[in-house]
Amino acid sequence: MPFAVFADGTANLPGKMLEGITLLPCNYVVDGKPEIYQGDLDLFDGHAYYERLRS
């Protein structure tokens, strides 16, 4: 039986855990600049993201 798991960006997973999983990108805007979060923690700079939100 097929199933789907839904989680927001706070479910950051390392790329190795994403193998075989289809992710839908999460679009967001920070300071008027559109961004796309692909869900791969290895490619996501969380520190820079939260610094941008604070500023």
C-alpha distance matrix in Angstrom:
0.0 3.8 6.6 10.3 13.3 16.6 19.9 23.4 25.8 26.8 23.8 25.7 24.1 26.0 25.2 24.2 21.3 20.1 19.7 16.4 15.7 16.4 18.9 20.6 24.3 26.1 29.4 32.3 36.1 38.7 42.3 41.7 40.0 36.4 34.1 30.5 28.6 26.0 24.6 26.2 28.5 30.6 31.7 32.1 35.6 35.0 38.7 39.8 37.3 38.5 42.1 41.7 40.3 43.3 45.8
3.8 0.0 3.8 7.1 10.4 13.6 17.0 20.3 22.6 23.9 20.9 22.7 21.2 23.2 22.3 21.7 18.8 17.1 17.0 13.7 12.5 12.8 15.1 16.8 20.5 22.4 25.7 28.7 32.4 35.1 38.7 38.0 36.2 32.6 30.3 26.7 24.9 22.3 21.1 22.9 25.4 27.5 28.3 28.7 32.2 31.8 35.5 36.4 33.8 35.3 38.8 38.2 37.0 40.1 42.4
6.6 3.8 0.0 3.8 6.9 10.1 13.5 16.9 19.4 20.6 17.7 19.8 18.8 21.2 20.7 20.5 17.3 15.7 16.4 13.6 11.5 11.8 13.3 14.8 18.4 19.8 23.2 25.9 29.7 32.2 35.9 35.4 33.8 30.3 28.0 24.5 22.5 20.3 18.8 20.8 23.1 25.5 26.3 26.3 29.7 28.9 32.6 33.7 30.9 32.1 35.7 35.2 33.8 36.8 39.3
10.3 7.1 3.8 0.0 3.8 6.5 10.0 13.3 15.8 17.2 14.6 16.7 16.1 18.8 18.5 18.9 15.7 13.8 15.1 12.9 9.9 9.6 10.3 11.5 14.9 16.1 19.6 22.2 26.0 28.5 32.1 31.7 30.1 26.6 24.3 20.9 18.9 16.9 15.4 17.9 20.1 22.8 23.3 23.1 26.4 25.5 29.2 30.1 27.3 28.5 32.1 31.5 30.1 33.1 35.5
13.3 10.4 6.9 3.8 0.0 3.8 6.6 10.2 12.8 13.7 11.1 13.6 13.3 16.4 16.7 17.3 13.8 12.4 14.6 13.2 9.9 10.1 9.8 11.2 14.0 14.6 18.2 20.4 24.1 26.3 30.0 29.9 28.4 25.2 22.7 19.5 17.1 15.4 13.3 15.7 17.4 20.4 21.2 20.6 23.6 22.5 26.1 27.3 24.5 25.4 29.1 28.8 27.2 30.1 32.7
16.6 13.6 10.1 6.5 3.8 0.0 3.8 7.0 10.0 11.3 9.5 12.3 13.1 16.5 17.1 18.4 15.2 13.5 16.3 15.4 11.7 11.1 9.4 9.7 11.9 11.8 15.2 17.1 20.8 22.9 26.6 26.6 25.3 22.2 19.9 17.0 14.7 13.8 11.9 14.9 16.5 19.8 20.1 18.9 21.8 20.3 23.9 24.9 21.8 22.6 26.3 25.7 24.0 26.9 29.5
19.9 17.0 13.5 10.0 6.6 3.8 0.0 3.8 6.7 7.5 6.1 9.2 10.7 14.4 15.6 17.3 14.3 13.0 16.4 16.4 12.7 12.5 10.1 10.4 11.5 10.6 14.0 15.3 18.8 20.5 24.2 24.6 23.3 20.6 18.1 15.5 12.8 12.4 9.9 12.9 13.8 17.3 17.7 16.1 18.6 16.8 20.3 21.5 18.5 19.1 22.8 22.5 20.8 23.5 26.3
23.4 20.3 16.9 13.3 10.2 7.0 3.8 0.0 3.8 5.5 6.0 8.4 11.1 14.6 16.0 18.4 15.8 14.5 18.0 18.5 14.8 14.1 10.9 10.5 10.3 8.3 11.3 11.9 15.3 16.8 20.5 21.0 19.9 17.4 15.1 13.0 10.4 11.1 8.9 12.2 12.7 16.4 16.2 14.0 16.2 14.2 17.5 18.5 15.2 15.7 19.4 19.0 17.1 20.0 22.6
25.8 22.6 19.4 15.8 12.8 10.0 6.7 3.8 0.0 3.8 5.2 5.9 9.1 12.3 13.8 16.6 14.7 13.4 17.1 18.3 15.0 14.4 11.0 10.8 9.5 7.6 10.3 10.6 13.7 14.7 18.4 19.3 17.8 15.6 12.8 10.8 7.7 8.9 6.5 9.4 9.5 13.1 12.8 10.2 12.4 10.5 14.0 14.9 11.8 12.7 16.4 16.1 14.7 17.6 20.1
26.8 23.9 20.6 17.2 13.7 11.3 7.5 5.5 3.8 0.0 3.8 5.3 8.9 12.1 14.6 16.9 14.8 14.5 18.3 19.8 16.7 16.9 13.8 14.2 13.2 11.3 13.9 13.6 16.3 16.5 20.1 21.6 20.3 18.5 15.8 14.2 11.0 12.0 9.0 11.0 9.8 13.6 14.0 11.3 12.7 10.1 13.2 15.0 12.3 12.2 16.0 16.5 14.9 17.2 20.2
23.8 20.9 17.7 14.6 11.1 9.5 6.1 6.0 5.2 3.8 0.0 3.8 6.1 9.8 12.2 14.1 11.5 11.4 15.2 16.6 13.6 14.4 11.8 13.1 13.0 12.1 15.3 15.8 18.9 19.6 23.2 24.4 22.8 20.6 17.6 15.3 11.8 11.6 8.0 9.7 9.0 12.7 13.8 12.0 14.1 12.2 15.6 17.4 15.1 15.5 19.1 19.7 18.5 20.8 23.7
25.7 22.7 19.8 16.7 13.6 12.3 9.2 8.4 5.9 5.3 3.8 0.0 3.8 6.8 9.3 11.7 10.0 10.0 13.7 15.9 13.4 14.2 11.7 13.2 12.4 12.0 14.9 15.5 18.3 18.6 22.2 23.5 21.4 19.5 16.1 13.9 10.1 9.7 6.0 6.5 5.2 8.9 10.2 8.6 10.9 9.6 13.2 14.9 13.1 14.2 17.5 18.2 17.6 20.0 22.5
24.1 21.2 18.8 16.1 13.3 13.1 10.7 11.1 9.1 8.9 6.1 3.8 0.0 3.8 6.4 8.1 6.3 6.9 10.5 13.0 11.1 12.7 11.1 13.6 13.5 14.0 17.2 18.3 21.3 21.8 25.4 26.4 24.1 21.9 18.3 15.7 11.9 10.3 6.7 5.8 5.3 8.0 10.2 10.0 12.7 12.2 15.7 17.4 16.1 17.5 20.5 21.3 21.1 23.5 25.9
26.0 23.2 21.2 18.8 16.4 16.5 14.4 14.6 12.3 12.1 9.8 6.8 3.8 0.0 3.8 5.5 5.6 6.9 9.6 12.9 12.0 14.0 12.9 15.6 15.2 16.3 19.2 20.3 23.0 23.3 26.7 27.8 25.1 23.1 19.4 16.8 13.3 11.3 8.5 5.7 4.9 5.6 8.7 9.7 12.3 12.8 15.9 17.6 17.0 18.7 21.3 22.2 22.7 24.9 27.0
25.2 22.3 20.7 18.5 16.7 17.1 15.6 16.0 13.8 14.6 12.2 9.3 6.4 3.8 0.0 3.8 5.4 5.1 6.9 10.4 10.2 11.9 11.4 14.4 14.2 16.0 18.8 20.6 23.3 23.9 27.4 28.0 25.0 22.7 19.0 16.1 13.0 10.2 8.4 5.3 6.6 6.1 8.3 10.5 13.6 14.9 18.1 19.1 18.5 20.8 23.2 23.6 24.4 26.9 28.6
24.2 21.7 20.5 18.9 17.3 18.4 17.3 18.4 16.6 16.9 14.1 11.7 8.1 5.5 3.8 0.0 3.8 5.5 5.8 9.5 10.3 13.0 13.4 16.8 17.3 19.3 22.3 24.1 27.0 27.7 31.1 31.8 28.8 26.5 22.7 19.8 16.7 13.7 11.7 8.9 9.8 9.2 11.9 14.1 16.9 18.0 21.0 22.4 22.0 24.0 26.5 27.1 27.8 30.1 32.1
21.3 18.8 17.3 15.7 13.8 15.2 14.3 15.8 14.7 14.8 11.5 10.0 6.3 5.6 5.4 3.8 0.0 3.8 5.6 8.4 8.3 11.4 11.8 15.3 16.2 18.0 21.4 23.2 26.4 27.3 30.9 31.6 28.9 26.3 22.7 19.6 16.2 13.4 10.7 9.1 10.0 10.7 13.3 14.7 17.7 18.0 21.3 22.9 21.9 23.6 26.5 27.1 27.2 29.7 31.9
20.1 17.1 15.7 13.8 12.4 13.5 13.0 14.5 13.4 14.5 11.4 10.0 6.9 6.9 5.1 5.5 3.8 0.0 3.8 6.2 5.3 7.9 8.3 11.9 13.0 15.2 18.6 20.9 24.1 25.4 29.1 29.4 26.6 23.8 20.2 16.8 13.8 10.6 8.5 7.5 9.8 10.8 12.4 13.8 17.3 17.9 21.4 22.5 21.1 23.2 26.1 26.2 26.3 29.1 31.1
19.7 17.0 16.4 15.1 14.6 16.3 16.4 18.0 17.1 18.3 15.2 13.7 10.5 9.6 6.9 5.8 5.6 3.8 0.0 3.8 5.5 8.4 10.2 13.8 15.3 18.1 21.3 23.9 27.1 28.5 32.1 32.1 29.2 26.3 22.8 19.3 16.7 13.1 11.8 10.5 12.9 13.0 14.5 16.7 20.1 21.2 24.6 25.5 24.4 26.6 29.4 29.4 29.7 32.6 34.4
16.4 13.7 13.6 12.9 13.2 15.4 16.4 18.5 18.3 19.8 16.6 15.9 13.0 12.9 10.4 9.5 8.4 6.2 3.8 0.0 3.8 6.7 9.6 13.2 15.5 18.5 21.7 24.7 28.1 29.9 33.6 33.3 30.4 27.3 24.0 20.3 18.1 14.4 13.4 13.0 15.9 16.4 17.5 19.4 23.0 23.8 27.4 28.2 26.7 28.9 31.8 31.6 31.7 34.7 36.5
15.7 12.5 11.5 9.9 9.9 11.7 12.7 14.8 15.0 16.7 13.6 13.4 11.1 12.0 10.2 10.3 8.3 5.3 5.5 3.8 0.0 3.8 6.3 9.9 12.4 15.1 18.6 21.5 25.0 27.0 30.7 30.4 27.8 24.6 21.4 17.7 15.3 11.9 10.7 11.3 14.2 15.5 16.4 17.6 21.2 21.7 25.4 26.1 24.2 26.3 29.4 29.0 28.8 31.9 33.8
16.4 12.8 11.8 9.6 10.1 11.1 12.5 14.1 14.4 16.9 14.4 14.2 12.7 14.0 11.9 13.0 11.4 7.9 8.4 6.7 3.8 0.0 3.8 6.8 9.7 12.8 16.0 19.2 22.8 25.2 28.8 28.1 25.5 22.1 19.2 15.4 13.7 10.4 10.2 11.6 15.0 16.5 16.5 17.4 21.2 21.7 25.5 25.7 23.5 25.8 28.9 28.0 27.7 31.0 32.8
18.9 15.1 13.3 10.3 9.8 9.4 10.1 10.9 11.0 13.8 11.8 11.7 11.1 12.9 11.4 13.4 11.8 8.3 10.2 9.6 6.3 3.8 0.0 3.8 6.3 9.1 12.4 15.5 19.1 21.5 25.1 24.5 22.1 18.7 15.8 12.0 10.2 7.3 7.2 9.5 12.8 14.8 14.3 14.6 18.3 18.6 22.4 22.5 20.0 22.3 25.4 24.4 24.0 27.4 29.1
20.6 16.8 14.8 11.5 11.2 9.7 10.4 10.5 10.8 14.2 13.1 13.2 13.6 15.6 14.4 16.8 15.3 11.9 13.8 13.2 9.9 6.8 3.8 0.0 3.8 6.6 9.5 12.9 16.5 19.3 22.8 21.8 19.7 16.0 13.7 10.1 9.1 7.3 8.3 11.4 14.5 16.7 15.4 15.3 18.7 18.9 22.5 22.2 19.4 21.7 24.7 23.2 22.6 26.2 27.7
24.3 20.5 18.4 14.9 14.0 11.9 11.5 10.3 9.5 13.2 13.0 12.4 13.5 15.2 14.2 17.3 16.2 13.0 15.3 15.5 12.4 9.7 6.3 3.8 0.0 3.8 6.3 9.7 13.2 15.8 19.3 18.4 16.0 12.5 9.9 6.3 5.7 4.8 7.0 10.1 13.0 15.1 13.2 12.6 15.9 16.2 19.7 18.9 16.1 18.7 21.5 19.7 19.4 23.1 24.3
26.1 22.4 19.8 16.1 14.6 11.8 10.6 8.3 7.6 11.3 12.1 12.0 14.0 16.3 16.0 19.3 18.0 15.2 18.1 18.5 15.1 12.8 9.1 6.6 3.8 0.0 3.8 6.5 10.2 12.9 16.4 15.8 13.9 10.6 8.4 5.6 5.1 6.6 7.8 11.3 13.3 15.9 13.9 12.3 15.0 14.6 17.9 17.1 13.9 16.0 18.9 17.1 16.3 20.0 21.3
29.4 25.7 23.2 19.6 18.2 15.2 14.0 11.3 10.3 13.9 15.3 14.9 17.2 19.2 18.8 22.3 21.4 18.6 21.3 21.7 18.6 16.0 12.4 9.5 6.3 3.8 0.0 3.8 7.1 10.3 13.5 12.4 10.6 7.1 5.8 4.5 6.3 8.8 10.9 13.9 15.6 17.9 15.3 13.5 15.6 15.4 18.2 16.7 13.5 15.8 18.1 15.7 15.0 18.8 19.6
32.3 28.7 25.9 22.2 20.4 17.1 15.3 11.9 10.6 13.6 15.8 15.5 18.3 20.3 20.6 24.1 23.2 20.9 23.9 24.7 21.5 19.2 15.5 12.9 9.7 6.5 3.8 0.0 3.8 6.8 10.2 9.5 8.4 5.9 5.4 6.3 7.7 11.1 12.6 15.4 16.3 18.6 16.0 13.5 14.7 14.0 16.3 14.7 11.2 13.1 15.2 12.5 11.6 15.3 16.1
36.1 32.4 29.7 26.0 24.1 20.8 18.8 15.3 13.7 16.3 18.9 18.3 21.3 23.0 23.3 27.0 26.4 24.1 27.1 28.1 25.0 22.8 19.1 16.5 13.2 10.2 7.1 3.8 0.0 3.8 6.6 5.8 5.3 4.3 5.8 8.5 10.5 14.1 15.7 18.1 18.6 20.6 17.7 15.1 15.4 14.9 16.4 14.1 11.0 12.7 14.0 10.7 10.0 13.6 13.6
38.7 35.1 32.2 28.5 26.3 22.9 20.5 16.8 14.7 16.5 19.6 18.6 21.8 23.3 23.9 27.7 27.3 25.4 28.5 29.9 27.0 25.2 21.5 19.3 15.8 12.9 10.3 6.8 3.8 0.0 3.8 5.4 5.4 6.6 7.5 10.7 12.0 15.7 16.9 18.8 18.5 20.3 17.5 14.6 14.0 13.3 14.0 11.5 8.7 10.0 10.7 7.1 6.8 10.2 9.9
42.3 38.7 35.9 32.1 30.0 26.6 24.2 20.5 18.4 20.1 23.2 22.2 25.4 26.7 27.4 31.1 30.9 29.1 32.1 33.6 30.7 28.8 25.1 22.8 19.3 16.4 13.5 10.2 6.6 3.8 0.0 3.8 5.6 8.4 10.3 13.9 15.5 19.2 20.6 22.3 21.9 23.4 20.5 17.7 16.6 16.1 16.1 13.2 11.2 12.1 11.6 7.9 8.0 10.5 8.8
41.7 38.0 35.4 31.7 29.9 26.6 24.6 21.0 19.3 21.6 24.4 23.5 26.4 27.8 28.0 31.8 31.6 29.4 32.1 33.3 30.4 28.1 24.5 21.8 18.4 15.8 12.4 9.5 5.8 5.4 3.8 0.0 3.8 6.5 9.5 13.1 15.5 19.0 21.0 22.9 23.2 24.6 21.4 19.0 18.5 18.4 18.9 15.9 13.7 15.2 15.1 11.3 11.4 14.2 12.6
40.0 36.2 33.8 30.1 28.4 25.3 23.3 19.9 17.8 20.3 22.8 21.4 24.1 25.1 25.0 28.8 28.9 26.6 29.2 30.4 27.8 25.5 22.1 19.7 16.0 13.9 10.6 8.4 5.3 5.4 5.6 3.8 0.0 3.8 6.4 10.2 12.8 16.2 18.4 20.0 20.5 21.6 18.2 16.2 16.0 16.5 17.3 14.1 12.1 14.5 14.5 10.8 11.8 14.9 13.5
36.4 32.6 30.3 26.6 25.2 22.2 20.6 17.4 15.6 18.5 20.6 19.5 21.9 23.1 22.7 26.5 26.3 23.8 26.3 27.3 24.6 22.1 18.7 16.0 12.5 10.6 7.1 5.9 4.3 6.6 8.4 6.5 3.8 0.0 3.8 7.0 10.1 13.2 15.8 17.7 18.8 20.2 16.8 15.0 15.7 16.2 17.9 15.1 12.6 15.2 16.1 12.7 13.2 16.7 16.1
34.1 30.3 28.0 24.3 22.7 19.9 18.1 15.1 12.8 15.8 17.6 16.1 18.3 19.4 19.0 22.7 22.7 20.2 22.8 24.0 21.4 19.2 15.8 13.7 9.9 8.4 5.8 5.4 5.8 7.5 10.3 9.5 6.4 3.8 0.0 3.8 6.6 9.7 12.2 14.0 15.1 16.4 13.1 11.4 12.5 13.3 15.4 13.0 10.4 13.5 14.9 12.1 12.8 16.4 16.4
30.5 26.7 24.5 20.9 19.5 17.0 15.5 13.0 10.8 14.2 15.3 13.9 15.7 16.8 16.1 19.8 19.6 16.8 19.3 20.3 17.7 15.4 12.0 10.1 6.3 5.6 4.5 6.3 8.5 10.7 13.9 13.1 10.2 7.0 3.8 0.0 3.8 6.3 9.2 11.2 13.1 14.6 11.5 10.3 12.6 13.4 16.2 14.4 11.9 15.0 17.0 14.7 15.1 18.8 19.3
28.6 24.9 22.5 18.9 17.1 14.7 12.8 10.4 7.7 11.0 11.8 10.1 11.9 13.3 13.0 16.7 16.2 13.8 16.7 18.1 15.3 13.7 10.2 9.1 5.7 5.1 6.3 7.7 10.5 12.0 15.5 15.5 12.8 10.1 6.6 3.8 0.0 3.8 5.7 7.9 9.5 11.6 9.1 7.6 10.4 10.9 14.2 13.2 10.6 13.5 16.0 14.6 14.7 18.3 19.4
26.0 22.3 20.3 16.9 15.4 13.8 12.4 11.1 8.9 12.0 11.6 9.7 10.3 11.3 10.2 13.7 13.4 10.6 13.1 14.4 11.9 10.4 7.3 7.3 4.8 6.6 8.8 11.1 14.1 15.7 19.2 19.0 16.2 13.2 9.7 6.3 3.8 0.0 3.8 5.7 8.7 10.3 8.4 8.3 11.9 12.8 16.4 15.8 13.7 16.6 19.2 18.0 18.3 21.7 23.0
24.6 21.1 18.8 15.4 13.3 11.9 9.9 8.9 6.5 9.0 8.0 6.0 6.7 8.5 8.4 11.7 10.7 8.5 11.8 13.4 10.7 10.2 7.2 8.3 7.0 7.8 10.9 12.6 15.7 16.9 20.6 21.0 18.4 15.8 12.2 9.2 5.7 3.8 0.0 3.8 6.2 8.9 8.3 7.7 11.3 11.5 15.3 15.6 13.5 15.8 18.8 18.3 18.2 21.3 23.1
26.2 22.9 20.8 17.9 15.7 14.9 12.9 12.2 9.4 11.0 9.7 6.5 5.8 5.7 5.3 8.9 9.1 7.5 10.5 13.0 11.3 11.6 9.5 11.4 10.1 11.3 13.9 15.4 18.1 18.8 22.3 22.9 20.0 17.7 14.0 11.2 7.9 5.7 3.8 0.0 3.8 5.4 5.6 6.4 10.0 11.1 14.6 15.1 13.9 16.4 19.0 19.0 19.5 22.3 24.0
28.5 25.4 23.1 20.1 17.4 16.5 13.8 12.7 9.5 9.8 9.0 5.2 5.3 4.9 6.6 9.8 10.0 9.8 12.9 15.9 14.2 15.0 12.8 14.5 13.0 13.3 15.6 16.3 18.6 18.5 21.9 23.2 20.5 18.8 15.1 13.1 9.5 8.7 6.2 3.8 0.0 3.8 5.4 5.0 7.8 8.3 11.7 12.9 12.2 14.2 16.7 17.4 18.0 20.3 22.2
30.6 27.5 25.5 22.8 20.4 19.8 17.3 16.4 13.1 13.6 12.7 8.9 8.0 5.6 6.1 9.2 10.7 10.8 13.0 16.4 15.5 16.5 14.8 16.7 15.1 15.9 17.9 18.6 20.6 20.3 23.4 24.6 21.6 20.2 16.4 14.6 11.6 10.3 8.9 5.4 3.8 0.0 3.8 5.8 8.0 10.0 12.6 13.5 13.7 16.1 18.0 18.7 20.0 22.2 23.7
31.7 28.3 26.3 23.3 21.2 20.1 17.7 16.2 12.8 14.0 13.8 10.2 10.2 8.7 8.3 11.9 13.3 12.4 14.5 17.5 16.4 16.5 14.3 15.4 13.2 13.9 15.3 16.0 17.7 17.5 20.5 21.4 18.2 16.8 13.1 11.5 9.1 8.4 8.3 5.6 5.4 3.8 0.0 3.8 6.6 9.4 12.0 11.8 11.8 14.9 16.5 16.5 18.1 20.6 21.7
32.1 28.7 26.3 23.1 20.6 18.9 16.1 14.0 10.2 11.3 12.0 8.6 10.0 9.7 10.5 14.1 14.7 13.8 16.7 19.4 17.6 17.4 14.6 15.3 12.6 12.3 13.5 13.5 15.1 14.6 17.7 19.0 16.2 15.0 11.4 10.3 7.6 8.3 7.7 6.4 5.0 5.8 3.8 0.0 3.8 5.8 8.9 8.9 8.3 11.2 13.1 13.3 14.5 17.0 18.3
35.6 32.2 29.7 26.4 23.6 21.8 18.6 16.2 12.4 12.7 14.1 10.9 12.7 12.3 13.6 16.9 17.7 17.3 20.1 23.0 21.2 21.2 18.3 18.7 15.9 15.0 15.6 14.7 15.4 14.0 16.6 18.5 16.0 15.7 12.5 12.6 10.4 11.9 11.3 10.0 7.8 8.0 6.6 3.8 0.0 3.8 5.5 5.5 6.3 8.9 10.1 10.9 12.7 14.6 15.7
35.0 31.8 28.9 25.5 22.5 20.3 16.8 14.2 10.5 10.1 12.2 9.6 12.2 12.8 14.9 18.0 18.0 17.9 21.2 23.8 21.7 21.7 18.6 18.9 16.2 14.6 15.4 14.0 14.9 13.3 16.1 18.4 16.5 16.2 13.3 13.4 10.9 12.8 11.5 11.1 8.3 10.0 9.4 5.8 3.8 0.0 3.8 5.5 5.0 6.2 8.5 9.9 10.6 12.3 14.3
38.7 35.5 32.6 29.2 26.1 23.9 20.3 17.5 14.0 13.2 15.6 13.2 15.7 15.9 18.1 21.0 21.3 21.4 24.6 27.4 25.4 25.5 22.4 22.5 19.7 17.9 18.2 16.3 16.4 14.0 16.1 18.9 17.3 17.9 15.4 16.2 14.2 16.4 15.3 14.6 11.7 12.6 12.0 8.9 5.5 3.8 0.0 3.8 5.5 5.4 6.2 8.7 10.0 10.7 12.4
39.8 36.4 33.7 30.1 27.3 24.9 21.5 18.5 14.9 15.0 17.4 14.9 17.4 17.6 19.1 22.4 22.9 22.5 25.5 28.2 26.1 25.7 22.5 22.2 18.9 17.1 16.7 14.7 14.1 11.5 13.2 15.9 14.1 15.1 13.0 14.4 13.2 15.8 15.6 15.1 12.9 13.5 11.8 8.9 5.5 5.5 3.8 0.0 3.8 5.6 5.1 6.2 8.7 9.9 10.6
37.3 33.8 30.9 27.3 24.5 21.8 18.5 15.2 11.8 12.3 15.1 13.1 16.1 17.0 18.5 22.0 21.9 21.1 24.4 26.7 24.2 23.5 20.0 19.4 16.1 13.9 13.5 11.2 11.0 8.7 11.2 13.7 12.1 12.6 10.4 11.9 10.6 13.7 13.5 13.9 12.2 13.7 11.8 8.3 6.3 5.0 5.5 3.8 0.0 3.8 5.5 5.2 6.4 8.8 10.1
38.5 35.3 32.1 28.5 25.4 22.6 19.1 15.7 12.7 12.2 15.5 14.2 17.5 18.7 20.8 24.0 23.6 23.2 26.6 28.9 26.3 25.8 22.3 21.7 18.7 16.0 15.8 13.1 12.7 10.0 12.1 15.2 14.5 15.2 13.5 15.0 13.5 16.6 15.8 16.4 14.2 16.1 14.9 11.2 8.9 6.2 5.4 5.6 3.8 0.0 3.8 5.3 4.9 6.2 8.6
42.1 38.8 35.7 32.1 29.1 26.3 22.8 19.4 16.4 16.0 19.1 17.5 20.5 21.3 23.2 26.5 26.5 26.1 29.4 31.8 29.4 28.9 25.4 24.7 21.5 18.9 18.1 15.2 14.0 10.7 11.6 15.1 14.5 16.1 14.9 17.0 16.0 19.2 18.8 19.0 16.7 18.0 16.5 13.1 10.1 8.5 6.2 5.1 5.5 3.8 0.0 3.8 5.4 5.1 6.2
41.7 38.2 35.2 31.5 28.8 25.7 22.5 19.0 16.1 16.5 19.7 18.2 21.3 22.2 23.6 27.1 27.1 26.2 29.4 31.6 29.0 28.0 24.4 23.2 19.7 17.1 15.7 12.5 10.7 7.1 7.9 11.3 10.8 12.7 12.1 14.7 14.6 18.0 18.3 19.0 17.4 18.7 16.5 13.3 10.9 9.9 8.7 6.2 5.2 5.3 3.8 0.0 3.8 5.5 5.2
40.3 37.0 33.8 30.1 27.2 24.0 20.8 17.1 14.7 14.9 18.5 17.6 21.1 22.7 24.4 27.8 27.2 26.3 29.7 31.7 28.8 27.7 24.0 22.6 19.4 16.3 15.0 11.6 10.0 6.8 8.0 11.4 11.8 13.2 12.8 15.1 14.7 18.3 18.2 19.5 18.0 20.0 18.1 14.5 12.7 10.6 10.0 8.7 6.4 4.9 5.4 3.8 0.0 3.8 5.5
43.3 40.1 36.8 33.1 30.1 26.9 23.5 20.0 17.6 17.2 20.8 20.0 23.5 24.9 26.9 30.1 29.7 29.1 32.6 34.7 31.9 31.0 27.4 26.2 23.1 20.0 18.8 15.3 13.6 10.2 10.5 14.2 14.9 16.7 16.4 18.8 18.3 21.7 21.3 22.3 20.3 22.2 20.6 17.0 14.6 12.3 10.7 9.9 8.8 6.2 5.1 5.5 3.8 0.0 3.8
45.8 42.4 39.3 35.5 32.7 29.5 26.3 22.6 20.1 20.2 23.7 22.5 25.9 27.0 28.6 32.1 31.9 31.1 34.4 36.5 33.8 32.8 29.1 27.7 24.3 21.3 19.6 16.1 13.6 9.9 8.8 12.6 13.5 16.1 16.4 19.3 19.4 23.0 23.1 24.0 22.2 23.7 21.7 18.3 15.7 14.3 12.4 10.6 10.1 8.6 6.2 5.2 5.5 3.8 0.0
